[in-house]
Amino acid sequence: MSDFSYEQVQHLAKLACIALSDEEIEDLKKDLQGIVKSVALISDIDISGVEPTTNPLTLPQHLREDVPGETLERDVLLEQAPECEDGMFVTPRILGDE
């Protein structure tokens, strides 16, 4: 991909549910192009003969046992919420009516 168009960035912003000004769209076009160039550089690296790994470090994992503990009562939590309705937290809508 050579360059991102204004319309492509606008479409990505819509998918991400963010509003961008014309200036922000132009800035984001440049940023996205830089990301594509960086990925292209990484893609050109010869990795033949390199064993795949999930983690390059062989450090032990220090995990705690998953044991249930004390929990707060629902009413106590709801009392601390800025807004609640029918026993649930009310949060701002993040998706449109689509």
Buried (B, 14 or more C-beta within 10 A) or exposed (E): EEEBEEEBBBEBBEEEEEEBEEEEBEEBBEEBBEEBEEEEEEEEEEEEEEEEEEEEEEEEEEEEEEEEEEEEEEEEEBEEEEEEEEEEEEEEEEEEEE
